[in-house]
């Protein structure tokens, strides 16, 4: 066999191999996609037996959907508590894995007011505090006092600052959640803090037309300032 024939044979073999690989990928991709779609659907519907079966067959508990949302976050978003527990129990699951918006499972559970999900994550030692937006911000945003209390009881930083300096108290004020504001203040939140554009919790309440909250916060601020004045005078 001459050199040309050898080269031709090798080239032909590579072409056949490449074609076979492409065909295999073309065949496998829809099967894989369908499998992932079924897994995601099972998570959404809290179908713990189907999810358990998929995991036993080798599915990755950190699988994400087509927009990058991990299974644990999907479970938190949909209040799929049984699947959430199954995933949290899996040692391969990354409890802190973020979605494309920078949110984690505890944040979404806090936003939804799902105390069961928040507690199961805490029991697995998921991080209560997070740089930037935190679960406490999310709980305060929707006025979930029970979640706020759970998080604070597990050392959540009460005056956590978002990337622009917004605190959980400011988010509670923005949403008009008077009881949440009171809870945060009673637990030690600082009413005098300002975000990066100089807004306080009172300013948030005023901006979003939450009159009762604005008046309540302003009265509390006035009381704080009134108590501080006598103390300053006595120090002279």
N, C-alpha and C positions, 0 to 999 in steps of 0.2 A: 504494500500500500504506500503511495507517495505522500509527501508532506501535505499536499493540498487535500487529499482524502482524509488524512488524520485530522486536519483543522476542520474540515467540513463535518466530519463525524462528531467531533467535540462540540462544534457550534450547534449542530442538530440536536445533540443530547441536551445541551443547555436550554435550547428553545423548548424542547419537550418538557423538561423539568420545570421551566418557568411557567409554561402553559398549565401544567398540572397544579402548580402551586396557586396560580391565579384562580383556577377553577375551584380548588379546594376552599380558598378564601371567599370566593363568591357564594359558594354553597354554605359555608359556615357562618358568614356574617348575619344573614337573616335568621338563622337558627339561634345564634347568640342574642341578637336583638330581641327576638320573640321571648327568649328566656328571661332577659332583663325586664322586659315589659310586664311579663307575668309576675315577676318578683315584686316590682314596684306596685302593681295593682294589689297584690296580696298585702303589702305593707299598708297601703292606703285604707284597705278594708279591715285591717286588724286581723287578718287571717293567719293566725300564729302557726297553725299546723303546716300550711303551705310554705311559709317562710322558713320554718324549721327544716322542712324537707329539702328546700333549695340550699340551705346552708350545709346540710349533711352531704349534699351532692357536690359540694365544693364552691358554692357561690361566695363571693367576697362580701362580708358584712359592711364594707365601706363603699360598695357600689354606688354610683351617682346616676341620676336621671339625665335626660338630654340637655338640661340647663345647669348641670353641675350640683344638684342638690343630693346630698348623701341620704341613704336609707333612714338613718336615725333622725335626721331633720324632717324627712317626710312623715315619719311616725309621729314626731312631736307636733308638726303642723296639723295633722289629721286627728290628733288625740287617740292614736292607736297605742294604747297603754300596754296591752299584752305583747305586741310586737316590740314595743320600746323596751320592755323588760328583757325579752329574749335577746335583742341586739346588745343591750347594755351588759348582759351576762356573758356575752361572747368576748373572750380575751383579745380577739383580733380587732374588735370595734374601736375606732378612734372616737372617743366621746367628745373631743374638742374640734373635730373636723368641721370646717366652715363651708357654707354655700358661697355662691358667687357674689352675694351681698355682704359677706363677712359675718354672717350670723351662725350661731351654733345651736345645738338642739335645746339646751337649757333656755336660751333666749326665746325661742319660739314657744316652748312650753310655758314660759312665764307670760308671754304676750297673750296666750290662749287661756291663761288662768287654770292650767292643768296641774294641780298640786301633786297628783299621783306621779306624773311624769317628772316633775321637778324633784320630788323626793327620791325617786328611784335613781336619778342621775347623781344626786348628792350622796346616796348610799354607796354608789360605785366610785365615789371620790372625784366626780367631775368638778372642774374648777368653777367656783361661784363667782369669783372676780375675773375680769377680762379687760385687757387694755382697750380703751375706746368705749363704744356702746356695750352695755352690760345687761345681764338678765334683770337686774334691779331697775334699770331704765325702762325695759320692756314691760315689766310688771306694773310699774308706776304709770306708764303711758295709758294703760287700759283700766287703771284703778283697781287692780287685783290685790286687795289688802292682805289676804291670806298668803299670797305668794311673797309679797313684800316682807311680811313677818317671817316666813320660812327662811328667806334669803338673809335677812338681817340676823336671825338666830344662828346662821351658819357663817357669820363673819363677812357678809357682803359689805363693801365699802359704801357708806351711806351717801357720801358726797362725790361719788365717782364722776369723773368728767369725760364727756364724749369728746371726739376729736375737735369740736368747736367750743368745748367748755360747758356744755349743757349738763345739768345734774338731774338725777331722778326727781327731785322736788320740782324742778322747772317743768319736767314732762307731766307730772301729776297736775300742776297748776294749769298747764296748757290744755289738758283734757277736762278740766273742771271737776277733778276728783277731790272734793273737800276732805273726805275722810282719810284718803291716802296722804294728802298734804299734812293733815293733823298727825297721822301715825308717824310719818317721816320726821316731822318737827319734834314730836314727843320722844323719838328715838335719837335725836341729836343732829338732825340735818341743819345746815347753816343757811338761814334765810337771806343772809346778806351777800352771798356769793353772786358773781356776775359771769356770764359767758364771754366769749371773745368779742362780741359786739356790744358788751356792756349791759345786757339784759338780766334782770333778776327774776325770781319766781313771780313776784308781783307784776312785773312788766309782761311776763308771758300770759298771766291771767287777764290782764287788761287788753293785750293785743288780740286775744282770742275770745274776747267778750264774755269772759267767765266772771261776771260781776260779784257773785257771792264769794267766790274763792279770792278774788282780788281784795275785797273788803276784809275778809277774814285774815288774810295774810298781812295786809297793811296794819290791821289792828294789833296783830301779834308783833309786828316789827316796831310799831309805836310803843308797845308795852316794853319790849326789849330795850329800846332806846331810853325810855323813861326810867327804867330800873338802873340803867348804866349811868345816868346823870347824877343821882344822889351818891352813888358809889364813887364817882369821880370827884365830887365836891368834898366828900368825907376824907378823901386822900390828901386834900390840900392842907 
